[in-house]
């Protein structure tokens, strides 16, 4: 791990806030590292990865590359193995090491909102991000999770993963979701998802924290309903920040759990870089 070049790859990629987060952290730490962005789709991923020289230290991966990055990893951490998704590659002589820092990012930020030691929770959506959300909820203590999806059959992989995690997962249709009270609901829907007003009203009636992974289309329809009902709703900027902190730990030491030097100060400058506070 001697290289000093790092990049975030995905398609699209121009909107990514990762360069701002990483640049702020590297400057605070006094590291002479460079973090750029590159538009790469899944078809070009293998060729682009093979073209990298030893000056490259690691990569951040976003849509649609988390699956192909998983396949390209010579070894993977447990969150990556559980989710089948890699959003971080550490480039080593023995081959790329794959990590999923989205799980840790969700856990850290949900705890920062004052939610931990939960029993029940809800996930809205059954796509790839829902898998990381489920693993995060298990780490937060959940033993029962309801997945609300347009097509409950799409939640079958989440039900199977729940069994691996000793976690009961039930799937219900979006238009039949009941206003059950849970301490946290994680929405993994795209920002522009069109939800009927009766659905948002039923979901928000249950209360608790709405943790919406979206940050580019804020507030979402679900968040608007949640706040109108008098309940707290937060976007995914905190998750983005916390998963980036774990990526930087990996790039520095090879381990997502090894804190950075002066990590509180590093997190503060990263927060200012994307949130302005």
N, C-alpha and C positions, 0 to 999 in steps of 0.2 A: 504494500500500500504506500507507494511513494509518489504517485501522481498527484497533480494539483488541479486538474480539470474535471468539472462535474457538469452535468446537464439534466434537464427535465425533458422527457420525450412524450409525445402524444399527438393526437390529431382530432380536433384542433388543439393548438398550443399557445396561440398569441395572447389569450386571456389569462394565462397562468400567473398566479401570484408567487409561485415558488422562487423565482429569481430574486424578488424583493426580500423574501424571508431569509433566504440563504445568504445573500449579500450582506444584509444587516448583521447576521450572526457572525460571519467570517470577519467583518470589520471590527466588531466588538472583541473578538477573540484574538485579533492581530494575525490572522492566517492569510498567507498569500495564495489563496485559492480563488479560482474563477468558476462561476456557475452560470451557464447559459441555457438556452432552450433550442430544441430542434423538432421540427415537424416530421414525425415518423408514424406511418400506419403499420398495422400488423403484418402486411405483406412484405414490407421493407425491413422489418425489425431485425431479422437474422443477419441480413447483409450489412446493415448499419452497425450492429453490435460487433460483428467480425472485423470491421474496418478500424476499430478503435485501437490506438497505440497505447504504450505503457504510461503516457502522460495523463491518461484518464483514470480517475480514482473510483468513480461511481456514477450511478444514474438514479434519477427519480422517474417513475413511470406512472402515467395517467391513462385515461381512456384513449384507445382501446387495447392497451398493451399489457395489462396485468396478467392475462392468461398466458400470452406468449412468453412473458418474462418468467413466469412460473416454470414453464416448460424448459426454458434455457438455463435455469439455475442448477448448478452442480450440487448445491445443498441449500436447505431452506430452514427457516425458523418455524416454531410450532404454529404461530398464527397463520403463516403462509400455507403450511401443510393442511390446516383445518379449513381454510377458506378457498384454497386453490388459486390464490391471487398473490402476486408479488408487485409491490409498488416501489421497491428499493433494491438496487443491485450494487453490491460491493465487488469491484473487479479485482480479482486476485490471480496469482500465477496458477493456482489450482482450479480456476474457473470461477464464474460468477456465483456469489453467495446471495440468495434471495431472502427478502424479508417483507413482511406485511406490517407497516407501522400505522395503518389506518385503525386497526383494533386498539392499539395503545393510545392513539390520539383520541378516539371516542371515549375510552375509559377515563383518561385524564381530564378531559373537558367536562364530561358529565359529572364527575366528582367535584370539579370546580364550581359547578352549579348547585352543589349541596345535595346531590343524589348519590347514595351508595347503600350497600347492604339491603338491596331490594329483594322482593320475592317474585312479584309479577311485573310484567312489562308488555308493551305492544310495539310491533314494527308495522309501519305502513309501507307497502311495496315488497316485491319478492325478487328483485333483481340482484346483481352482483354485490352492490353495497350492503344489501340486507344481510348477506352472509357475514361480513365483518361486524355489522351491528349485532347479530346474534351472538357471536363469540364474545364481543364486548359485554353484552348483557349477562352472559354466563359469568364473566370475571367480576361483574358488579354484584353477583349473588343471586340473580334470577333463577328460579326453578320452573316457572311457567311463563311462556311467551305466546301471545296471540299475534299471528301474522295476518294482516288485512290486505287483500290483493284483489285486483280485478278478476284474475283467474286463480282461484285457490289451488288448482292443480300445479301452477307454477311454483308453489311453495313446497313441493315434495322434497327437493334437495335440502331445504331448511328443516323439514321434519326429520329427515335422516341424520342431518348434522346434530340436531337436538338430541337424538338418541346417543350419539357419540359423546356428547357433553353432559349426559345424564340430565337433560333438560326437556320438559314437556312442551312441545310446539303444536299448536292448533292453527289451522288456516280457515279463514272465513271470507266470504265475498265482500267486496267494498260496499255494495249497496245493502248489505245486511249486517254491517258492523253495529254492535250494541254499545251504548255509552258506559261501558264498564270502567270503574275507577282504577287507575294504575298510577304509580308514582312517576313513570316516564314513558312517553311514546316517542319512538325514533322514526321520523319520516325519511325514507330513502327515495322518494319520488323525484323526478326531474323538476326543476324550478317552474317550468311552464305547464306542468300537469294540470289538466282541466278537471276539477272535482266539483260535482254537483253541490249546491248549497246545503241540501238535506244531509249529505254525507259529512261535510265539514262540521255541520251543526251537531250531528250525533257523536262524532269522534271527540269534538271539543267539550261536549257536555261531561265527559268523564273526568276532566281536570288533570292535575298533575303537570309535570314539565313536558312541553313539546320540544324535542331536540331535532331540529330539521337540518340535515346535512347540506342543504343548499345554502350558498352565500351570494351567488351572482344574480338571482332573481328574488330579492327579498323586499317586502315580506311575501311569502307564498300565500295562496288562497287558504291553506290550512292554518298557517300562522296568524293570518288576519282573523279568522274565526276564533282561534284559540285566545288571542288577546282581547277580542270583543267579549268573550265569555269571562274575562277577568283572570285568565290563567297565564303563567309565564311561558314564553316561547323564545328560543334562541336559534340563531343560524349556525352554519357549519364553519365559520371562520376560526373558532377556537379549536375545532378538530384539525383544520388545515395547519394551524400553528403547532399544535402538539405533535402531530405526526411528523412535521418537519424537524422539530427538536429531536425526535427519535432517529430520523434519518441522519442528522448531523452527528449524533452520538455514534452511529454505525460507521459513518465515513471517518470518524476520528479514531475509534478503538476497535471496531468490528463487532460491537455489542450494543443492542438497543437499550439495555438497562444500565449502562455505565454513564452516570451524570457528567455533564460538561463542566469544565472549570468555570466558576462564577455563573452557573446556569441561570440563576434568578435574573442577573443583569442581562444575559443573552436573551432570555425570553422577553424581557421588557423592551429591548430594542426591536426584536422581531414583531412584537405586538404593535408597537408604534408604526412600523413599516407598512402594515396592512390595515390597521384599525385607527391609527391616528391618536391613540390614547395610551 
